[in-house]
Amino acid sequence: MGNFRMLNFDNLIKELDKYKFKQLHIHHTWKPAHKSFTGNNHIAIQQSMYNYHVNSNGWSDIGQHLTLFPDGAWVTGRPFNIAPASIKGWNTGALAVEMIGNFDIPGTGAINDLGYDLLQGKQREEILKLMRYFINKYGEDSIKFHREGPGVTKTCPGTRLDKIMLIKEAKALTDKKHWAEEHYNNLKSIINITDKRFDDKITRGEAMALVDKALDYIERKVK
């Protein structure tokens, strides 16, 4: 059994920041395709891929570090500190991502009953954000499609996907400010906040302490 976890993008980046990578390898699963995803079977699909990689391919673990689902959810796979089974000759220092879907154009290597999926919505948004992370940290050349690998004859991650266009989109992404950004900037020096985890849950006691510190600051300023 694989020990899989679902991550949002912010938590994923916190984990990736602990490591130094050379390349981001982007794949599509081809099968399973989008139609295999029901909206809540993330772990079941990941486990199925794990079983195939271990039992059929004879690998020690699932091949990829991450799987990106059509709803934009990330599911962990192989540990980040272990080289993936991704692109022969390029695996050392690589982060391997499988995107659920068949992104081939009809007639270019895919099988009709697998469907032909579009990389769009949250799934597209999330892979673009990860590409931007790698571009900013390691440069454009760190982005590798599976089909670019030495001796690779596959179309992966799909003939429908244009790497140059995706890189351009990734670089054009703009950071949207969180609704609490202004409040954070106003109060960070008063109540000694050191990070921007805006959406963490807070206990009633912590909330009262924050309000008390703010009121104490106001009172001292008035005096």
C-alpha positions, 0 to 999 in steps of 0.5 A: 500500500502506498502512503498517499497524501492530498496537498493543496498548492501552498502546502506542496510548495512548503514541502518542495522548498526542502529539496533542490531539483534540477528538472520538472518532468511532466507526464500524462497518465494516458490511462486512466483518463478524465472519465475515470475520475469521479470527483472523490476517488483520488486515492483509489486511482493513485493506489491502482497506479501504485499496484501496476507499477509495483506488481506489473512493472516490478518497481519498488514504488509508484513511479511519480512523486505527484499526481495532478487530478482534473479537479486540481488536487495534488496526491503524493506518490514516491518520496521526494528525496528518491529519484523517480521512474520517469525519464531514463537518464534524467531521473537524478534530481528530477521531480516527476508529475503525472497528470490524470488525462489523455492529452493526445489529439485524436489520431496521434497515438491514443486509443479512442475508448480512452477519450481525448481530454483537455488540460483546462480549469484547475488542473491547468492552473495548478500545473502552470503554477508548479511550472512557474515555481520551477522556472523562477527557481531553476530556469526555463530549461528545468521544464521537461516533457517526457517526450523530450527524453533521450530515446523516448518515442512516446507523445507524453504528456500528449500531442495536444500540449504545447510546451512553449505555450505552457511556459509562456502562460506560466511566466505570465501568471500574476499573484493574486493578493489574499483578502487578508493581505492588507490586515496582515501588513497593518498588524504584523508588527503589533502582534509579532506575526512571522508568516502568511498562512492566512487560511489556517484555523485559529482557536478561540483562545488564540483569537482573543489573544490577538485582539487583546494584543491589538487593543493593548497596542492601541491603548499604549499609542493613545497614552 
